[in-house]
């Protein structure tokens, strides 16, 4: 067992032993003591509907230049450290012996006694590709080597785990010039990203750190922790696997660990990350489906404003206790201001005829209810609480769009918009408000 796999096994045991405990998030900016926050347990991941998910893949997948050797390029993408010796971690167990010394494309051959098993695995992999995508080597795992090495087997397991969202991926990428190459690039990127967490000192930096924060914003700290923990199990099982069936079992099990909701978020965010920089990915996050609820979840889970965290995080480490985020100087202060302002609620009033007649924002629903009853003669009920001022205005504007101002032929007594239509970010804020309303199942009666 190599150092990387030994550390992965130890980390998995520690994580499994401590799983019931609340996760602690530490924010470090180099200015003063770390800010410590206990992430709320049991949060529901952000839901992204099928149409929005597929459209996001189409929009961002079009800008991807497919990797010629996906696994090699995925390592460059995340800037993950290469093995000290090319593919040294698979020597012995798989019988792969280095012939060349070039770290990018080592030449290997199999020990004679392991060749039949490797050949059968390769045959089954190519058959699986034919059934799934209609062509062989769909993951581009044999471009620079004759057989599947361990990293190739991990990638195959990841591809099998994506079964919950495979239909949407095929539909979205089917509109592109080379859909299979795009699929291979994204799947390799997801695999290598998770492999970063199996290194002796698991930490994500740069683009990988932005990816980690985004995953935590969409899924919550607990779910991301389970994804990493589950991947450590996959690594151990794939290391022992010699047949396609054994890899398929590991991949299928991980697919159940992810589930459809987490798989959507992971695939969508990886699609945005491929071929991007940390700053480029951070700039695109607010435009993605579910960005509004993700911003709310980021503040409750990480004590951070989502946009600030994504653009200013420098490194993320994950352990059994929780997560440590190293931020650029000044980011923690910004986070504190954002977290401290989450005391706004959006409310509405419904007329006796069943029409929504007023919508508003307050930091004290009880007091505002008394004021409306005394001044206007109507009752109010709260729709959403614990919002930042910006999110509250976004929700209010979404309600105005739905029900309409009275002066424009709508039912609302409100006189003005909550957000000026001339604002450059009006569309993005409106979308955020609509998604927050969707998160509570708001429907027009």
N, C-alpha and C positions, 0 to 999 in steps of 0.2 A: 504494500500500500504506500502510495506516495504521500508527501507532506500535504499536498492540496486535499487529497481525499481523506487523509487522517483528520485534518482540521475540519473538513466538512462533516465528518461523522461525529466529532466532538460537539460541534456547533448544533447539529441536529438533536443530539441527546440533551444538550442544555436547553434548547428551545422547547423540546417536547416536555421536559420536566417542569418548565415554568409557564406553560401555556395558559393556565387559568388566571394568572395575575394581570392586573391592569398595566397597560404599556405607558411608560414615561417618555416624554419627548423633551430633549434638552436642546436649547438654542444657544449656539456659541457664536459670538461675533468678534471676540478679541477685546471687547470693551466691558470690563467688569465681570462679575460672576455670571455663569450660564443661567439662562431663564429656564426654569423647570416647569413642565406642564403635564398633567395626567390626562391622557387621551380618553375620551368617553368610550366605554366598551359597548358592544352590541349595536353599533350604528349600521344603517342599511347603505350599501353601496349605491352610487348614483346610477339610475336606470337610463339607458339610451335606447330609444325605440329603433326597430329594425331599419326603417327607411332612412332615418338620420345617420345611423351607423354606416349603412352602405354608401350613402352620399358622401360621408366624410372620407371613406376609403377611396372613392372615385376622385374626389377633389385633390386629396393629398397624394394619392398614389400616382397621379399623372406626372408629378414633378420628380418622381424617383428615376434615377439612372440605374438600372439593374446592375448588381455586382457580377463581375465575370467569375470570380471565385468567392462565393458568398461568405463562407466562414472566415476567410482571411480578411475580407473587407469589413466584416462585422467587428473583428478585433480592432481594426483601425478606427471604426466608428466610435466605439466606446473607449478607445485608448486603453484597453485592458492589457496588462503585462503579458507578453508571450511566455511560453514555457522556457525555462533556462536552457533546455536542450530540446530541439524540435521533436514534439510528440513523445517526449521522454515519459510522460505519465501513462502511456499505453504499452510501453515495452514490457515484456515479460508476460503480462496477463493475456494480451492478445497475440503476442509473438511478433509484433511489428518491430523491425530492426532498421535504424537509420542507416542510409547509405550516403546521402549527401549531407551537407551542413547548412544549406541555405534555410533560414528560419521560415521563409514565406512559402516554399514549396519543396519540402524534403522528399526524396525518393525513398520508398520503402518496399520491402518484400516480406512475405509471410514465411514463418517457420513451416517446414513441410507438414508437420503433424496437425497444424491448425488450418491449413489451406482449404480442405473440404468444407468445414463449417463456415469459413469466411465466404467461400464461393456460393454456398447455399443462401447465406444471409443477403448477399448482393443480388442474387436471382430473385429472392422474395421481395426485396426493396424495389427492384425495377418493375416487378409485377404490380406491386401496390401503387406505384406511380402511374402505371398504365391504367389501372382501374380508377384512380382518383383524378388524374389530369390528362390522360390520353397520350402520354409520352414518357419515355424512360428518363431516369436521373432527374426527376422534377425538382429536387432540392439542390441540384448541382453539387452533390457530394463526391462525385467521381471525376471531377474536372482535373484535379491535380494529384490524384492518387488512384491506384487500381482497386482498392477495397475500402469498405467503411471503417474508419478509425473510431475512437471513442467519441470525439466531437461530432462526427457524422451520425453516430448512433443516438447521441443526445438530441441532435437536430431532428432526426426521424421521430423520436419520442415526442418532441414538441409538436411536430406536424400532426401526429396522431391525436394529440391532446386538443387540437384546434377543431375537432369534429363538430362542436356546438355552433361554430360560426363559419364553417367551411363553405356552406351554401352562399352566404353573403360575400365572402371573399372571392369565390369564383365568379359571381355575378358582377362584382365591382371591378375586379381586375380583368374580366373578360372584355371590357371596353378598351383595353390598352393594347399597344403594339405587341408586347411580349408578356402576357399575363403570368406565365409560369415563372419567368425570371424574376418578376416583381414579387411574386409569392415566395420564391426561394430566398430573396434578399431579406424580406421582412421576417420570415421564419428563422433564418440564421441570426438576424439581429436580436430577436427575442431570446434565442437560445444562449448566445454569448453574453447578453445582459445578465441573465440568471446565473451563468457560470462565474460571473464576477463575485457572486456571493459564496462561492466554494473555495476561493483563494485563501491562503493562510491568514491574511489580514483583510477581511471582507469590507470593502468600502467602495462607494460609487462617487466619482468625481466628474466635473464638467457636464457633458451631455447626459451621462448616466445618472448624475445627481438630479438633474432636471427631470429625467424620466421617473426617478424614484419619488420625487415630490408630487409629480402629476399623478402617479399611481395611488399615492396615499390620499390625494385630494379626491379622486374618484371612488376609491374603494375603502378608505379608512386604514389606519395603522394595523389593526388586527388582521384584516384580510391580506394586506401585503405581506405581513409576517407569515401568514399561513402559506402564501404562494412560495415564499423562499424556503420555508420549512418543508413543504411538499416537494420542491425541486431537489433538495438535498436527498430525499428518499429516492427520487428518480435517478440521480447520479449513482447512488449505491446499487440500485437494481440493474441499471444499464451496464455498470462496470462488470457485473456478474453474468450478464446476458450473452449468450452465444447464438441465439436463434431469433428470427423475426418475431415469433410468437411471444417471446419473453419481453422484447422491446415494446410490442404492441400492448401487452398487459400493463407495463409501466406507464406508457403514454396515455392509455385509457383511464388509468387510475388518476393521473394528474389532471386529465380533462374534467373529471368529477370534482377534484379539489378546486379547480378554477371555477367551474360552473359557467353558465352562459353570460351572466352579467360581467364578471371579472374578465372573461375571455374577450368580450367586446372592447372593454376599456384598454386591455393590454394590446390587442391588435391595432386598435385605432391610434393609440399613443406611439406604438412602434412605427406605424406608417408615417406619422408626422416626424419622427426622429430620424428615420433613414435618410441619409444624404443631407442632414441639417447640422447646424451648430447649436450649442446650448442657448445662445441668444435668439437664434432663429426659431427654435422650438418654443421657447418661452413666449415669443411674440404671437405665435399661432394658437396657443392654448385658449385664450379668451374667446376665440371664434368657433371652437369645437362644440358639438352637441353635448349638453350636460354641463357646460362651463359654469353656469349660474349656481346650480346645486353643488358643484365641486368646490366653488369658492366658499360656500357656506360650510361645507364639510371640512375644508382645509383650516378654517378658523377655529372650529370646534375641536378638531383632532390635533392640529399642529400649533395652535395659537399664533397663526401667521395669516397675513393677507396673501391670497393665492398668487396674485400677480407678482408681488414682491418676493415671495418664496421661490417661485419658478425662475425668476430672472436674477436673483442674488444668491441662491444657494451655491456653495462651492464644493461641499462634500456631504455625503450622508453615510452613516454607519447604522447597521441594524443588529441588535443583539436580543437575547432572551428578555431583557428588561424593557426594551423599546427601541427608540431611534434617537440618534444625535445628529443634528443638522448644523453644519458649520456655514455661517453666512458672512457675506461681505459686511464690513463695518457700516453701522447705521441701520441695517435691516431689522434688527431686533426692536429698536425704538419704533420703527414703522409698524412692526407687528403688534407691539403693545398698544399703539393708538388704534389700530384696526380692531383688535380683540376687545378693547375697552368700550367701543362704540356699538357693540352688538346688543343694543337695548331697545331697538325700534320694532314696532308692530304695524302691520297693515290691517285695516278693518273696513267693513262695508255696512251700509244700511239698506235694508230691503223694504220696499213699500208694501202696504196691505194688498196691492194688486200682484205682488210677487216680482216686481222689477227692482233691480239694483238702482238705488237713487243717489247714493253718495259713497265715495271711497276716500280713505285718508290714512295718514301716518301719525303715530303717537308713541311716546315712550311711557305712557301711563294709560292703559285702556280704561280702567275703572273711572279715572278722573274725566277722561274725554267722553265717556258714555254719559256721565252726569251733565256735562256741558251741552252735549247735543240734545239731550232730553229737555233741558231747561230752555235752550235757545231756539231749537228747531222742531222740537216735539217728536223726534224719532229715536228709535233704539239702534244700537250698532252691535256687531259681533266680530270678533277677531278672526282673521283668516290665517295669518302667518306671524310668528314672533321670533325674537332673537336674531334680528337682521341688522346688518350695517345700514347706515343711512343711504348709501348708494344703492344697495340691493332693495331697500324698502321703496325708494323712488322708482326703481325699475319695475317692481311689482305693481305699484300704483299706476304707472304709465301703461303697463300691460292691461290692467283692468279698464283704464280709460279707453284704450283701443278696442277692447271687447264690447263695452257697453255704450261708449260714445258720450261726448259732452252734449248737454241739452241744446246749446246754441248751434250745434252741428246736426241736430236731429236725433241725438241719443237720449238716454234716460237719466243721465247724471246731472245733479245740481252743481257739481264742481264747475268752476268758471274757467280754469286754465289747465294746461298740461302740467304734469309733474316734471317732465324733462322736455326741454326745448327741442323741437324737431331740427333746428339748425345745428345742433351739436354734432361734431364729426362722428362720435361714437354712439349716436342715437340708436342705430340699428342693432348694435351689439348689446346695448343696455336693454333694449326692448326684448331681445331674444332671451337674455338672462331672466328678465321678469316673467316671461312666458314659461320658461322651464321651471322656475320656482313654483308657479301656479300648477304646472303639470305634476310636480312632485307631491302635491296634496290632492291630486285628482280633481282640480277645480273644473267645473263644467257649467255652461250657461244653461239655465233652466227655461 
